[in-house]
Amino acid sequence: MNKRGTANLPLHGGHAPRWLFQRMVKLAGAISESILYEYGSDEFLRRISDPHWFQAFSCVLGFDWHSSGTTTTTCGALKTAINPEKHGIMVAGGKGRASRKTLDEIEIIGDSFSLSPLKIDELIYNSRISAKIDNSCIQDGYNLYHHSFIFTEKGEWAVVQQGLNTEDKYARRYHWLSELVEDPIDEPHQAIACDQQQANTLNMTSHESEDCRDISVDLICDNPEHLRSYFKSKDSAQTLLTDYFNSAEGLGSLDKGDQFEIPDFKNHNTQLHMPKHHPVLDMDLSFREFQVLKDAWEIQPQNYEELISLKGIGPKKIRALALISDLVYGSAPSWKDPVKYSFTHGGKDGFPYPVNREVYDNSIQTLKDALDEAKLDKKERYQAIKRLEKVIHS
């Protein structure tokens, strides 16, 4: 599995007017049919997985170039416009509640495509793991609320999903493409496009996190019970040195509110008992969360992909294992936001991100050709081309 890119977009609320959405469906269907006819379903997936092409495509349909609705409504228009029986391609899932129907839709349409049960299970797994990785392994502050899984009658697929940052009210889009599958947990990004970079982003998919991923698996397979001593809740009182004093004469442990006199160290019965480990991580895992780690230990995952695939292994536990890996074994994860490209001419520092102009120009040309061949009346084609030209020269 290979993620093709991400895009940061400001969150715009509301819904597209019915009249606009109906026209978007018509235009999306016409362009999609043209691409499928001229280039085939594999090229259609490549276009969808290209963040630049997807952005231009959504603008041609009628959206502002920087709106978060470019993702949700464009995918919705594609889902309505594309007929699996006619086009040999399915757009499953969507925004909110629709995203929770993705797996059922994959199973139903996969069966109508005459895909084998094994292939359908593989598609379902790819849908799940892509969401799990972008929501848990890349902790950039964006929680997924939209997931579209697009697959063909041959079993090839792409993912377009989007997360929301509730603090800055921005959305970030993630793209995946099956034909570039190498390793879903190690440098899966081909092209990441966004204008904002998040500080202190835990990126367990970075190659720099390879050792940390291995240690995380070892920590689970060695029985996570011994990990308890590394955590301390923020609400817990600070541990004092006097907490570890006791005496052979029965001084024992004292409650926090008790009066305590400094022991007389000339008295050989006074002892200082220090623990083998001291809780140093500024986070805590509940009993139930630790039980998830214990359940994972009983399964004995063979690798990191298998570990994160387990039920209950979410962002908090992934982060906890990464912190202990760094603290105890010196295997630090990557804390760099995996950003490489920008849709604009440069970042806030004024320096442009590298852009593959040949690939970008080819993407625009593909969209132009599709518009020329699309079954549209003269006025609709003219307006769509006008919007595309505006994107090109913006």
Beta strands, then each sheet from edge to edge (+ up, - down):
strand 1: 2-10
strand 2: 89-95
strand 3: 138-139
strand 4: 143-152
strand 5: 157-165
strand 6: 170-177
strand 7: 202-203
strand 8: 245-247
strand 9: 270-272
sheet 1: 1+ 6- 5+ 4- 2+
sheet 2: 3+ 7-
sheet 3: 8+ 9-
end
